[in-house]
Amino acid sequence: MNESFRALIQSSRTIAHNAGLSWDIALDIHGVAHKGKAWDLQLLSKSGKPQKLVLRTFSEFEDAQAELVKRGLLPADELGLRPVSVHWQDLIKAFALDHVVVKKKSLGFAQSASQAWRFLATVARKEPWLVTVDDVRLACEISDVCQNTEGRSINIIALTRNFVDALHLFDACPLAVLVGRRQKGEDTRAKFAKSKALDKAEDALLTVLAERKSQEKLPDKRAFWQLLKIVYTDSPRSAVDYLRFALIKLMVLTGLRVGEVVFIPMDWKRTRGYVDYKGKPAGELGGISESLSIRHFALKQGEPYLHEETQFVPDMFREEVISILDGVLAFTEPLRATLKAQFESGRVFPQYEPDQLVEATTMYVHLTGNPVWTNRPYSKELSECLDRYRATFDLGDLALMSGLQQGSSNLAAAVSRYYSKERRSQGLILREASGLPSLGPGVRGKYLLVSDVESYANNHAPTKRSDLAPLRMNNGGQLAPWEMLFLMPKRAVAQGRGDSALDLVNTYSVGVADPSLVMLALGGDDAGVKQYCIYKTYGLTEEDKALTVNTHSLRHLQNSELFRLGVSDAIITKRFNRKSVAQSYVYDHRSLAEHLDSADLPDEWTQVLGDSKAATVAQMILAGKANGPIVREFKKIQIAEGDQAALLFLMAEADGFHVTPYGTCLNSFTVDPCPKSLECFQDCRHLSVTDLPKQREYAVVLLGRLKVVLEHARAKPDGTIGKANQIAHALKRVIGVEKLLATPVGSLVFPDGVDLSKPKKPGTILDGT
């Protein structure tokens, strides 16, 4: 065993012991922890957030096994769900402790990392310290085959670089530098600003200018507009969907992370007034009298607790944001009242005395959240009341339902099934009106003792316990769970099925919303959760139902739009709670055309250049996106003779602006064409590198093809006619493309290369003498 690996596990065991954890987690035959044996990561983090994240799964991935069998790398008889080896389990636990307890970082990544480790273990099929770079590459490749996003393979590389290589845990370290960046597949989806027409013409020259940088991080265009259509024109079919719609609207309007939106507090509104030196409102003078901000808790601030911040709301979104948040506040008020009473009393049903008897039908409504307990067919009045409530969630209609069911003599079969023999043995004891246990069959006319039901809820329904732990803040204070804005019913599995509904007033299980509420609604990588996706529920066509959106792509979209509209990078950085302007530029996905639009020319330049091609070149020069002999001459003339002379020169030479598949060229070929058209990588001194991803992709593909040609030439038998020339020809081009890929953006690839603008003098018989 690698000594570094051994030291890591030993120190991690000590951390686990100090945290009161048992290092050896008992697993079943499939690699899942036995009940009560899993590690509660949320409890370890001590953040107070209501997210329930546990480390319980240590099994291999069956889809990875199937792909290995398909490739002939695993015998078919080894298929099956089983635990990863003990040493892989140790590595997973050690990383979780380091990430959550030592570094105090996000719980979500701890779980994602667990999946990445297990996937690598499934593919490598050897002990951790024996893993090689080929194993990591294969794991990334198979992960992208099994998953429609690159999230897990990115995590595998990140863990290899930042954890394995940093601690030298594997014998073959360093690995990350050898794995390299993976190329995107040919079937990568077009994103926000890329239409189907552009997809078909992506090799055209004009498309290069419209290509967005890292556009895969933006939402798919069809999925984005379909999402807005759903949340703004469709009526939510359940209480949970009402909350999801509100959260999605806020993410689009604010650009906040999903983990920041779901934890917006009830006391969210912050206003600030503006007056002149005489105390007169600024709005009367053409300004703004009052600004609105959203109080929220920023993530990634280097603290395990809630970090309070505010985000300004633009006036154009003010009324919409107020409408959304005030609507959620009113909608969740019944849930808030229940949670507050439970928090202050410490009881499950504080509205009753512990020795009180409650009708079994009434307690059924409390326990399940379903306000309907009578059998079908419903009366006309009950059906109409139920339809109105599902459409409006009006509590007045909800209050009428109990009375409309009193005349029914038949109970729904679901009520009898709920009070099953198993649940009765767990404490849901049906009693007569006298309080004695009932010995006869049936549920109607029976009662339950409140203390019995509370004991059952605490001991046998752990997933439905209300979130009662206070949330800790970075300033030392804390928030009660009922003080959060987005409250939701927990495990209300019946709502949305058929004609059922949710009793917002009487359901006892209330929790604080968590990111999974939205992440599941927008689709996920796991096919098992597609049933919760709002595209599947509200989509009209099969194509619509198959759409998904990454929650974080909405944040990337707003960042890019703010950049495109010319908003200061300092303002953008402040808006999104970042610590440096450089972080904001990671989210900048403007195309080259949009970069040029944002590079406003001075008025005197515009008067001279107008809308000519020279104006485009001038914009590229100002934006720092162009280089070459024309640019150097322009700047030289500008310094020596002034702007006017430089602009006249540019108008005469502007035809020298070319966009090639490999970069930009600012050389004029007014008389003769380029003698090496589309072979700029052959020492052309005018070739300048851009940050367009498509141009880099062309170069990467070309390099791969040239290497194949080179190997093919080298493999020919010695003495083959032309072998040496073929090798030299291919080798020169390979070297040129490699230099192109290694050149920084905006720089010349071959500054000392050949000037192809100068005609080559014809040779004479005396040449070489």
N, C-alpha and C positions, 0 to 999 in steps of 0.2 A: 504494500500500500504506500502511496505517495505520503511523505512525512508532513507536507503542508496540509494535505487532506486530513491526516490523522490529528494534527494539532487543531484544525478547525472543528472537528467533531468533538474533541475533548473539551474545548472552550465552550462550545454550544451546549454540551451536557451540563456544564456548570451554570450557564445562564438559565437553562430550563429548570434546574433544581432550585435556583434562587427565586424563580418566578412561580414555584409551586406546581410545576408540570411534571408529569411522568414521561420520561423520554421514550419508553417503549409503548407505542400505541397499538393496542390489540386490534387486528384486522380480520375481516371475514375472508373467505376463499377468493373473493373478487377484488380484494384490496381496499375495502371501505371500512373505516373505523367502526367498532361496535358502539352501540348507543351509550352516550356519556363519556366516551374515551377520546373524542376529537378535541383538538385545541381550539379554543375560542379566541380568534385573533383580535376581535373587537375588544374583548376584556383585557387582552395583553397590551393593547395600544393605550388604554386608559383615556381615550378621547371623549368618551361619553356619548358618541354618536349612536343612533339606534340601529345602524347596519349590523346585520347578523352574518358575520363572515367567519367560517370555521375551516380548519385544515383537517379534512377527514378522508380524502380520496388519494390513494397511492397506487392506482391500477394502471395497467398499460392501456394504450388506445387501440381499439379493435380496427378502426379504419386504417391506422398506420400498419397494423399487422397484415390486413388484406392487401394493401399496396405492396408490401414486401413480398407476399406470396405471389402476387401478380408479376413481380419482377424477378422471381426465382431466387430471392434472397432469404426466404423463410419457408420451411416445409409446411405444407397445408395442415398437417396434424398438430402443429403448434399454435393454431388459431385458438383464441379463447381469452376471456377476461381473467387476468391474474394480477397479483401485486408485482410491482417492480422489486428489484433486489433490496436487501436490507441496507446496503451501502447507499443506494439511490434514495431510499427513504430518509437516511441520515442526512444526505445533502439537501433534500427538500426542507427538512425540519431546520437544519442549520441556517439556510438562507432566510426562512420565514422569521426566525429569531433575530438574525442580524438586521433584516429590513424593518421589522416592526418594533422590536424592543430596543435594539442598539441605535439604529439610525432614525427611528421614529418617523418612518415614511408611510406612504399610502397603503391602506389595506388591500385596495383593489388590485394593485400590481403584485402584491404577495400571492394572491390567488392565481393571477395570470401566470406568474413565474412558476408556480407549482405545476400548472398544465404544461408549460414549456419544458421543465425538467423531465416530467413523465413522458412527454413525446420523444425527447432526445433519448431517454432510456429505452423506450420501445424500439426505436430505430437502430440504436447502436448495439444493443444486445450484448453488452459487456460492462464490466465494472467502471465507475466514473473515471478513475484515474487512467484508464486505458483508452479513453476516447481520443480519436485523432481528428484532424481537420476534415478528412473525407467523411467521417461520421456526422460531423456538424453540417457539412454541405448537404449530405443526403437527407438529414432530418429536415432542413429548411426546404429542400426541394419537395419532399413528400408532404410536408405540412401545407405548402401552397397548392398541392394537388387535392388534398383532403378538405381544404378550407378556402372559401371564396374571397378571403382577404389575406393580407400578408402579416397580420398582427402577431400571430404566434411565432412565425419565423423571425420576425424583427426582434421579438423578445428573446429567442434563442441566441441570436447574435449578440444582443445587448448583455445578456447574462454571461456569455462567454468572454466578452471584452471586459466588463466592469466587475465581474466577480471571480470567474475562473482564472483568467489571465492575471488579474490584479493580485490574487493570492497564490498563484502557481499551484492550483489544485490538481491539474492533470499533468501527466508525464510529458506530453507533447507541447506544452505551453511554450510560447504564445500561439494561440490559435486564431484569434479574431483577425489579425492582419493578413492571414492567409486565406480566410474565408472570403473576404472581399464583399463588395456590394453585389447583390443579385440583380439580374436583368429582369425587367417586367416581361410577362408573357405576351404573346401576340394578341391574345384575346382580352387585354386590359380594357375595361369599359371607358368610354368617353365620359367626361364629367361636365360640370355646370355649364360652361359656355361653348360646348362643342356639339353641334347639331349633327344629325345623320348625314346631311349633305356634306359637311366638312369631313366626317369620317371617311367618306368615299374619296374625297380629294385631298387627303392628308399629306400626300406627297407633293401637292402643288406648292408653288413658291409663295402665294399669298397666305396660305395656311400657316406657314412658319411664323409670320408676324402675329397671327392671332393665337398661337400656341401659348398656353398658360404654363408658368413654371410650377412643377410638382402638382399638376392639375388633379392627380388622383386623390389628393387630400380634400378636394372640394366635392360637394354633393352632386350626384347625378342630376342632370337638368330635369329629366322627366320625373324622377322621384321627388325632387324638391317642389316643383309646382303641383304635383299631385298631393303632396303633404299639405301644402297651403290650402288647396281646394278642400281637403277633408276637414281640417281644423276650423276653417272659416265658413264653410257652407253646409256641412253635415251636422246633424244633431247627435250628441253623444248618446250611446245606447245603454250606458251604465254609469254609475257614480265614479268608478275608477277611470273610465274614458273621459269624463268631464275634467278630472284632474289632469289627465294626460294631455288633453287638448290645451288646457291653460299653460302647462309647463312647456309644451312645444312652441306655443306662441311667444312665450317669454324668451326662450332660447333664440328664436329668430330675431326678436326685437332688441335683445340685449347682448347677445353673443357670449353670455356667461356659460361656464361649464355646467354640465348636467348636475354635478355634485354641488354646485353653488346655487343653482335654481331651486332644487328640491329642499334646501335648508334655509330658504328665505324666512325670516321670522314674522310673526303676526304684526309686530310693530315695525313695519317696513318703511313707512313713509318718512322722508326727510325733506324739508323745504327750506329755502333760504331766500330772504327778501333783498331787493336792491333799490337804493334810493340815491338821489344826488346830494350835494352838500347842503341843500336846503331841506332835505327830508322828503322831497317829492318823489313818488314812485317812478322808477326808470322807464316803465312802460309808457308813461305819458310823454316821454321825451324821445320815443323811438326805440327804446331798449326793451329789456325784459324785467318785469317787476318781481317775479318769483320764479325760482328754478326748483325742479323736483329731482330727487335722487332716491335710489333704491338701496336700503340698508341690506347687506348680505354678508356672507362669510366666505372669504377668499380661500381657495385651495393653493397648495404648493408655496406656502409661505415659510416653510422650514419649521413648523410647529405642529404638534399633534392635536392641538385644541382649535376651537372655532376662532378664526381671525377676522375681526369685524372690519368691513370696508363699506364704501358707498359708491354707487355708479350713477352718473348724471343721466337723466332721461331727456333726449331731444324733444323740443316742443311739438314736433310733428307726431311723436309717439305718446305724448303725455296722456291724452284722454284714453287711448287704447290701453296703456299700461295700468292706469288707475281702474279702468273698467274690469280688466282681467283680475287684478289682485283683490279689489274690493268684492268682486263676484266670488272668488275662492273663499274669502273671509266669511261671507254670508253663507256659502254652501257648507263649509266645514263647521259652522257654529254648533250644531247638535253634537258632532263628534268631539268638539273641543270641550263642551260642557260635561260629557261623559268622562273624558280623559282627565279633566281637572278634578272632578269629584273623586275619581279613583286615585289620583296622585295625592290628594290632600288627606284622604281617609285610609289609603293603603288596602282597600277592599275591592273586590271584583264587582259587587253589586251594592254600592253605598246607598242607593235609593230604597233599599229594603233593610229591615232588621234581620240579623242572622237567624233568629228563631221563627221568622215569618214563613208562612206557606203561600206559595204562588202557583196559580193554575199551570198545568203542564203545557197548554197551548201558548200561554204568555211567555213562559220560560223558553219554549222552542223559538219564539221570535227573538228573544235576547241572545240565545246561544248561536243561532244560524244567521241572524240578520234578515231573514225572509219574513215579510209581514203577512204573507198569505199562508194559512194553515188549513183552510177548508178544501174540500174535494171539488173537482169539476163535475158538471158544468157550473161556472160561477153565475151568480145573479147578474142581471143587466146593470144594476147600480154598481156592484163590485167591479165588473169588467170595465166600465167607463171610468170609475175612480182610479183603477190601477193603470189604465192607459194614460190618464191625465198626469198621474204622478211620475210615470216613467218618462214622460215628455218634458215635464217642468221641474220635477223634484220639489213640488210645492208641499210643505209640511202640513198645510190644511187638508189636502187630500189624504195624506198619510194618516192623519188623526181619525179620519172617517172609516178606515178599513176595518179596524177591530170591531166596531159596532155593526158594520155591514155583514160580518161573518158570524155574528152571535146566533142568528136564526138557523144556521146550517147544522144538520144532524150528522153529517159525515166528515171525518177528518181525511186530509190528504194522506196517501200512503207513505209519503216522505216523513211525516211526523211519527208514524208507528215505527218506521225503519230507524229513525234517529234514536228513539228510546229502545234500542236493541237490548238483547240479553247481556251482551258484553258491556255496554255502557251502564246498564243497571248494576252489574257486578262491580263497576268502577266507582259507583257512588251516586248515579242518577236514579235514586230510589223513588218510584212512584208511590204516593201516599193517598190515603183517604182524607176527607175534610177534617177528620179527627186528628190527623197527624200520624196515625198508625200506618205501617207499610201495607200497600194494597196487595192482596193475594189473588184478585181476579184479573181477567184479561182486559185489554183495551186501555186507551189513554184518555179519552174524553171524560171529564169530570174528576180527573186525578190531579194531585198537587205534588209539588216538590218543596223540600225544606231548603231555604236559601243557603244555610251553612253547608249542606250536602253539595249543592251545586258549586259553591265557591271552592270547596275542597277538590271536586272533580276538575274544575277549570285550572286550578293551580298544579295539580299532579298529573293530569292525563291529557291536557290540551296545551302543551308548551308553545306551539307555533301560533296560538291565538292569544297569548298573553299580551296585554297592552304594553306599549313602551312607556315605562314609568321612570327610567333612569334619567337624571338631569344631564344636560349637555354642558360640558365645561368650556369656558372661554379663555382666550390667551391673557386677558387682563386679570384673571383670578376669579372672576364672577362665574355665574352659571345661569342657564335658562331651563325652566321647567319644560317638559315635552309639549304640554298644551299651549305653550307660547310660540310654537312654530306654526307657520301658515298652512303648509300642505300636510294635512292629516288625512289618513286613509283607513278604510276598514281592512282588517287583517284577515286573510284567508276566507274572504266572502266568495267562496267558489261558485255559489249558485247564481250570482247576479250576472245578467247578460245571457243566461241560458233560457231559451224559450220566452215565456211571458213573465218570468220572475222579476223581482225588484229587490232593492236593498233598503231596509229600514234604518235611515240615518240617525234616528232618535234612540232606538232601543237596542241596536247592536252593541254588545259589550266590549268587543275586541277592536281597539283603536290604536293605530301606530303612526309614527312619523314617516313620511314618504322617503324613499331612498332611490338612488340612481337607477336601479333595475326597473322601476316603474316605467321610466321612459325608454330605457335601452331595449326592453322587451317589446315595447310598443312600436319601435322603429325597425324591428327585425334584428336578428342575430345570426351568428355563424352556426349555431346549433339548430339543426332542423327540428328538434323537439320543442322549441319555443316559438316556432313560426305561427302557431295557433293564436298567440297573444298579439301578433303584429296588427296594427291598425290598417295597414294596406290590405291585409287578408280579409279583415272584417268589413271595411268600407270601400274597397276597390270594386270597380264595376266590371272590369275585364280580367282575364287570366294574367295578362301582362301587367296590369296594375297590381294585382294581388301578389305578384312575385317581387315587387320592388322593395328595397331596403335603403336606409340612410344611416350613416355613422353619426352619432350624436355630436362628435367633436368637429365634424365637417361644417356644421352650421357656424361654429366659432371662426373657422378658417374663412368661410364665406364673408362674414361681416368685416373681418380684418382686411380682406382684399378690397371690399367695396369702399371702406374708409380710405384706404390708400389711393384707390382709383379716383375718389372724389376730392383728393388733395388735402385731406385732413392731416395735421401735423403728426409726425411719428411720436412726438412726446405726448400728445393728447391720447393717441391710440394706446401707447404703453400704459398710461395712467388709467385709462378706461378698463383695461383688462388685467389690472393688478400685477403688472410685470415689474421686474426690478431693473431692467435695462432695455434700451431702445433696440439693441441687437436681437432680443427675443421676439420683438414684434415683426422683424423682417423675415423671420422663419415662416410667418403666416402670410407673407406677401406673395400672391399668386398672379399678379398682373402679367398680361402678355406684353411683348415688346411694343406693340401698337399702343397699349394703354400707358406704358412708361413714356412713350413719346408724346402722347396727349397731355400728360402731366408736366411735361417740360415746356413751359410757356416761354416763347421767344420775346425778347424786348420789343416794344412797339416800333422802334426805328428799324429793327431787323425785319419785322413783318411787313413794313411798308416797302422795303427793298425786294424781299424774296417772294411775298404774296403766298399763293398756294402751290408754288412750284415744287419740283422734286428737291430743289436746293433747300427748301424749308424743312423737309424731312431729315435731310442730312444734318442741317444745323441743329435740329432737336436732338438727334443722336449724339452730336458733339457735346451739347450742353448736359445731356443725361449721362455722359461718360460711357456710352454704348458703342462708340465708333473709334477706330484707330487706323493708322495707315499713312501713306505719304501725303494724301490730300489733306488729312487732318493736321499733320505736322506743318505743311506749307501754309494752311489757313491760319494756324496760330502764329506762325512766324510773320506773316504779312500783317496780321492783326496787331502785333506788338510794334512792328517797324513802321507801318503806314496807317494804322487805324482800322476801325470796323468797316467803313465804307469800302475801302479797297479790298479787304478780306472777303466781304460779301459778294463783290463783283467777281472775284476769283472763284468763289464757291459756285456761283450761278453758271460760270463757264465750265466747271469741272464736275458738276453734280451728277452727270451721267455715270460717274465712276462708282456710284453706290450700287452694290450688288449683294443680294442675300443668297448664299449658297447652302447646300445641305450640311456644310461643315462649319460655317461661320460667316462673317461679313467681309466684303472686299471693297475697299475705297480706292480703286485704281481706275483710271480712265482708259478705255479701249475705243476711242472715237473713230479710229481708222481701221485698225486690224483687230480681229477677235482675239480672245485670250488663247494662246497656243496650247494651254493645258487646262481647258475648261473642265470643271468638276474633278480636277486632280490637284486641288489647291494644296494638298498635303505633300506635294513634291517640291518642298523648299521654296514655296511662293512667299516672298517677303510681305505681301499685302494681306495675307490671311490673318484675321483677328477673331479671337474666341468670344462667343456670347454665352449668356446663361440660359439659352433656350434648351429645354430638355430633349426636344425632338432632334436637334442638331447633334447633341451628345449621343443620343441613341443611334443615329445613323453611323457615327464614327465607331461606336462599340461593335455594331453589326458588321461594319466593313472590316474592322480589325480581325474579328473572328474568321471571316471568309478569307482574308489574306493569309492568315496563319495556316488555314487548311491548304491553300494553294502552295505555300512555302513547304509544308511537310510533304505534300504530294511530289513536289519537285525534288526534294532531298531524297525521297524514297526510290527515285528512278535508279536503275543500274549505272554503275560507273561506265563512262565511255559513251553514254547516250548523247546524241547530237543536241546541242543547245542547253544541256543541263545547267552548266555554270551560269549562262545568261539568264535562264529562268529563275534560278535561285537569287541572283543579284537583283533582278527586277522586282521580285516579290519582297526580298529583304529590305530594299530601300523604301518601299511603300509601307511595310510594317513599322519600320523605325519612324517614318514620318507621321503615321496615324498615332502611334504611341506618344510622340512628342505633342501632338495636337491635344490628346486627352490629358496630358500632364500640365498644359499651359493654363495659368490663371485666367479667369474671365476678364475680358477687356484688353488683354495683352496680345502682342504679335507672336505668332507661333515660330516664324523663322525670320527674326529681325535682320539677320545677315544673309538672307536667302537671295534668290535670283529675282531681279527686277524685270518681270515679263512685259512691262509696258514699253521697254526699249527694244526696238527691232534687232534681231540677231544678225550681225554682219555675215555675209556669205564667206565661206572659207576659200582659201586659195591654195595653190599647189605648194606655196611656201610655208603654210601653217605647220608648226611642229618642228621646223628645221632649226 
